[in-house]
Amino acid sequence: MKMWRHWRIHAGMLTIMLPLAVVGCGSGESRKEIREVRDAAAGSPAAPVGISTAERLGLSQTEAHPPTMGMMGMAGSEAAAAFKWTTPEGWERAPDRAMRLATYLSHNGTVECVVSLLSGGAGGVGANLNRWRAQMGQPPLSDDAIAELPTLNILGRKSPMIDISGDYTGMSGDSVPGQRMLGAVCPLQDQVLFIKMVGPEAAVAAEVDHFRAFCNSITPGNS
Amino acid sequence: MATPLKKTLNFLASYGFGASLLILLLALTFLGTLQQTQHGIYEVQKRYFESFVVVHWLGPLPLPLPGAYLLLGLLFINILLGGIVRAPKSWRRPGMLIAHGGILFMVFAGFVTYHFSTNGHMTLYEGEQSNEYQSFYEWEIIIAEMDGEGREFVIPERDFDHLRGGRSGVFHVEALPFELQVRGFQRNCAPRAAPDGLGGAVDGVMLAALPKDPTAERNIAGAYATVLPKGGGAPVDGVLWGLARAPWTVQVGGRTYAIDLRHRRWRVPFTITLDRFVRELHPRTGIPASFMSIVTLTQHGASRKVEIKMNEPLRHEGYTFFQASWGPQNAGPNTPLFSQFAVVNNPADQWPLYSCIVVTIGLLIHFTQRLLRHLRAEQRRRTP
């Protein structure tokens, strides 16, 4: 038969593919020796003994042990101290994440409210509001339309607020239908403060008053 | 009649094969660049440019393509065979040989950089010092002796990156009285309170998978681990997470060990102390006009002051320290500042420059010879 004329090629390919398939499908337990050993770095902090897993991973509210210095968290925690706010009932603080001052979750974690601060103009208020609109699949607003948006009083400044319903496309690139976004942008002297809430439409509807109260409660950290 | 070996060599050295490789590299660069908008530079670099094979999705259709690692390997062979081994070697045309040699050196520099370089950051507040830098993306699990000789046993990410789903791995070393089983590694996850009765949760805590963030340094890895005492004691379960407030501590054989998942770290054979960080902002903005760090480099008891500025890195013992960032971004006049250096250790650091010089010399020789030949031919033509 014609196809068997090239039996050497078939045999060669099988020789390559079979071990790959065996390795690729393996799901057992491997064993490996640790070969890299080094002295502890000078000044390494002592690890606290006897704290619970929840405390260690930041799920507990105790502040007995300060957070370890994350790569970006260092700047974030410093920046977070620059503001104070009142946390609405039913909101739970999520572990700190890079580039965010704070993350709150409500409605069993389906609604997320993020506070972040960027230095400089951060591209402009209008550009950021339109970026949020794009995340909800909405066309951009003109400068005139942005000027007519309702405002919140955050840190004594008029801060435009948006309220958009649609399909939300976040950082993962996946589109989630039936979402609603509340967002406020507060331009400060050298920075811009962002507060954004996203979640299922019905759940966010129940949080509108909380969102407004939260934004209004933000004050300077040294006040 | 040509033997199969000769046929293969002819094919590998051919212009057609070289042109096909370059076209595929061009296509890969184009597709990879487009993918960066969705998946971020780190992920795309891994999938498209550091791989043997990549599956690119054209809508719902999968398009398998050779990865850039494979293509560059084949290009090296193509240039070596076609441009050096099989090229006619004569003093009449040394330029082409030199230029091809330079290109080969460039591809080889990429190979050395990929396999042997490390890069990360060292972040210091004014007055702080350090002799190690840490990766932006890679992770490691360390087991540290808290009351022993102060050693750290390091498991690099490449050894546990595959321990996902049902896979687990056991890590052992003679000096430790236990083995460490690692499983359920996730590139981006967060700890959550586990629902009652959830299998796999530890102390009521589970690691919830999060979508990968396109900005790779924002992904926080996590894994489950179990300490298996060699003497046959009861196993101890734990959760490792990249942003944990403290390492997981266990006591085995009357001694305490700290186990932690953290960004990969590397030592430098000297110490850097940040003496002062100086920044200048554009008037009435938070945008820096310039910033620099004044550091003290200490090695073998000798110290010297060095200024590290943007575009003026510190190069020492194969390590390069670039002024990368600073903070806190909202710092007031009396707020302590930190400076962040991007640190690169690359044996092939300057090789692309050398290869460009070699290629330039080769092309200069080649085109000068061509020009002279042309002028001589013109002269002969005009001479009656």
Interface residues (C-beta under 8 A of the other chain):
Chain A: G26 S27 G28 E29 S30 R31 K32 E33 I34 R35 E36 V37 R38 D39 A40 A41 A42 S44 A46 A47 P48 V49 G50 I51 S52 T53 A54 E55 R56 L57 G58 L59 H65 P66 P67 T68 G70 M71 M72 G73 M74 A75 E78 A79 A82 A94 P95 D96 R97 A98 M99 G109 L117 S119 G120 G121 G170 M171 S172 G173 D174 D190 Q191
Chain B: Q38 H39 H121 T123 S130 N131 E132 Q134 F136 I143 A144 E145 M146 G150 R151 E152 F153 V154 I155 P156 D159 G165 G166 R167 S168 G169 V170 F171 H172 V173 A175 L176 Q181 A190 P191 R192 A193 V202 D203 G204 V205 P211 K212 D213 P214 T215 E217 R218 I220 G238 V239 W241 G242 L243 A244 R245 A246 P247 W248 T249 Q251 T256 A258 D260 H263 R265 R267 T285 G286 I287 G327 P328 Q329 N330 A331 T335 F338
